[in-house]
Amino acid sequence: MAAETMTAQELTDLRLGTLDTAVSDWEKMHGKLDTLATGVGGGVSAQRLRTQADAADWKGANATVSKEFVTKIAVEFQDVAGQAKSVLGILRDASAAFKKHKTDLRTVVDDVAKRNIYINAKGGAVASVPLGRGSRQRRHPHADRRGTRRR
């Protein structure tokens, strides 16, 4: 599977609000699942349920099956909490990377613009051209005849 590369314009226009919301939502979800798995804070937890199931004196026809079921569910809660932590990490890393790349791109675009070099929507560099021989005025390559930038 070939990875697609974003254009400079796509990165510039990228809005990260939805990704930031997802990070916030997964932080809450991870906290809730971790609490259910470990019992941090003293509430009901899978860990406490497992400890009680292991300590109980199970009797009857379903004793073995019931104890195994409780133990299995407790382990699954811990697994789910771990998966939520992984998803949260991926979302945080993606958010941080996109923000860094956007900032880096903006810095490069601003720096080269000072030297009359402009970055087009596909990420290519375009040098501005003098208006006339000996003229100190330069025209942006995407400007109309009046010098107004076109988009």
C-alpha positions in Angstrom: 0.0 0.0 0.0 1.6 3.3 -1.1 1.3 6.2 1.4 -0.2 9.4 0.0 1.7 12.6 0.8 -0.2 15.7 1.7 0.4 18.8 -0.4 1.6 22.0 1.2 -1.8 23.5 0.7 -3.6 20.5 2.3 -1.3 20.8 5.4 -1.8 24.5 5.6 -5.6 24.2 5.4 -5.7 21.2 7.8 -8.0 21.9 10.8 -7.0 19.9 13.8 -10.0 20.7 16.0 -11.7 17.3 15.4 -8.4 15.5 16.2 -8.0 17.5 19.4 -11.6 16.6 20.4 -10.8 12.9 19.7 -7.7 13.2 22.0 -9.8 14.8 24.7 -12.6 12.1 24.4 -10.0 9.2 24.5 -8.3 10.8 27.6 -11.7 10.6 29.3 -12.4 7.1 28.0 -9.0 5.8 29.0 -9.5 7.2 32.5 -12.8 5.6 32.9 -11.7 2.2 31.6 -8.5 2.3 33.7 -10.6 3.0 36.8 -12.9 0.1 36.0 -9.9 -2.2 35.4 -7.8 -1.3 38.4 -10.1 0.3 40.9 -8.1 3.5 41.3 -10.2 5.7 43.4 -11.8 2.9 45.4 -14.8 2.1 43.2 -16.0 -1.1 41.7 -13.2 -2.7 39.6 -12.4 -5.8 37.6 -9.3 -6.2 39.7 -11.2 -6.2 42.9 -13.8 -8.6 41.4 -11.0 -10.9 40.4 -9.4 -10.8 43.8 -12.7 -11.6 45.5 -13.4 -14.4 43.0 -10.0 -16.0 43.7 -10.5 -15.7 47.5 -14.1 -17.1 47.5 -14.9 -20.6 48.3 -16.8 -21.6 45.2 -19.2 -24.6 45.5 -21.8 -26.1 43.4 -22.3 -27.3 39.8 -21.3 -24.0 38.3 -18.4 -23.1 40.7 -15.6 -23.7 38.3 -17.3 -22.2 35.3 -18.4 -19.1 37.2 -14.9 -18.5 38.7 -13.3 -18.8 35.3 -15.8 -16.4 33.8 -15.2 -13.7 36.4 -11.5 -14.1 36.1 -11.7 -13.9 32.3 -13.8 -10.8 32.3 -11.4 -9.1 34.8 -8.5 -9.8 32.4 -10.5 -8.5 29.5 -11.2 -5.2 31.3 -7.5 -4.8 31.8 -6.9 -5.5 28.1 -9.5 -3.0 27.0 -7.9 -0.3 29.3 -4.5 -1.1 27.7 -6.0 -0.8 24.2 -7.6 2.6 25.1 -4.2 3.8 26.3 -2.7 2.7 22.9 -5.3 4.5 20.9 -4.9 7.6 23.0 -1.1 7.5 22.4 -1.6 7.2 18.7 -4.0 10.2 18.6 -1.8 12.3 20.8 1.3 11.5 18.6 -0.7 12.3 15.4 -1.9 15.6 16.8 1.5 16.7 17.9 3.1 15.6 14.6 0.5 17.5 12.5 0.9 20.6 14.6 4.7 20.5 14.4 4.6 20.0 10.6 2.1 22.9 10.2 4.4 25.2 12.2 7.5 24.1 10.4 5.8 24.6 7.0 4.6 28.1 8.0 8.2 29.0 9.2 9.7 27.9 5.9 7.1 29.7 3.8 7.6 32.9 5.8 11.4 32.6 5.6 11.6 32.0 1.9 9.1 34.7 1.2 11.6 37.2 2.6 13.8 36.2 -0.3 11.0 36.6 -2.8 10.5 32.9 -3.1 7.0 31.6 -2.8 5.6 28.1 -2.1 2.8 27.1 -4.4 -0.1 24.9 -3.4 1.7 21.7 -4.4 4.8 22.6 -2.3 7.0 23.8 -5.2 9.2 26.9 -4.8 8.6 29.8 -7.3 11.0 32.8 -7.4 9.5 36.1 -8.1 10.4 38.0 -11.2 11.5 41.7 -11.4 8.9 43.9 -13.1 11.4 45.6 -15.3 15.1 46.0 -16.0 16.8 47.6 -13.0 13.5 47.7 -11.1 13.7 47.0 -7.4 10.1 46.1 -7.3 9.2 42.5 -7.5 6.0 40.9 -8.4 4.5 37.9 -6.8 4.2 35.1 -9.4 0.5 34.7 -8.7 -0.2 38.4 -8.8 -2.2 40.2 -11.5 -0.9 43.2 -13.3 -1.8 45.6 -10.5 0.2 43.5 -8.1 -2.7 42.0 -6.3 -2.3 38.4 -5.3 -4.6 35.9 -7.1 -5.6 32.7 -5.4 
